[in-house]
Amino acid sequence: MLNTSKLDAVRAGMEVITADGKHAGYVVRVESGELVTREPERHLPLDWIRRIDDDVHIGRHYYQLADR
């Protein structure tokens, strides 16, 4: 999992990108160990985050989000 200082870089409106380069939503907030997104609404575990730059990159492929 990313350390707390890196999580501070997550901002509302950032795009969430899957490991296969697909759009997984936009960040609404971080709460209770999850990244909450909109368009579509999802609750993604913070330990899925692999990198934060202008976007939040997660270590899951798009098809793996079907249950979220």
C-alpha positions, -999 to 999 in steps of 0.1 A, spaced: 0 0 0 11 36 -6 22 56 24 0 83 38 21 112 23 14 98 -12 -23 94 -5 -23 131 3 -16 137 -34 -50 122 -43 -75 150 -51 -112 151 -60 -116 150 -98 -85 130 -106 -91 103 -132 -86 67 -120 -69 45 -147 -68 7 -147 -37 -14 -153 -49 -19 -189 -53 18 -194 -90 21 -192 -111 48 -174 -124 36 -140 -140 68 -127 -131 101 -111 -121 105 -75 -147 119 -52 -129 112 -19 -108 89 2 -127 74 31 -125 43 54 -96 27 35 -113 31 1 -111 54 -29 -146 65 -38 -152 73 -75 -180 87 -96 -188 81 -133 -193 53 -123 -196 51 -86 -172 26 -71 -155 19 -38 -119 7 -46 -95 -5 -19 -65 19 -14 -41 -10 -16 -50 -12 -53 -33 21 -60 0 16 -77 10 51 -87 -2 87 -84 8 114 -109 -18 135 -127 -41 105 -124 -45 76 -100 -33 43 -114 -46 11 -100 -32 -24 -103 -64 -40 -115 -77 -46 -150 -110 -31 -160 -128 -65 -161 -118 -70 -125 -139 -40 -114 -172 -57 -123 -178 -66 -86 -171 -31 -74 
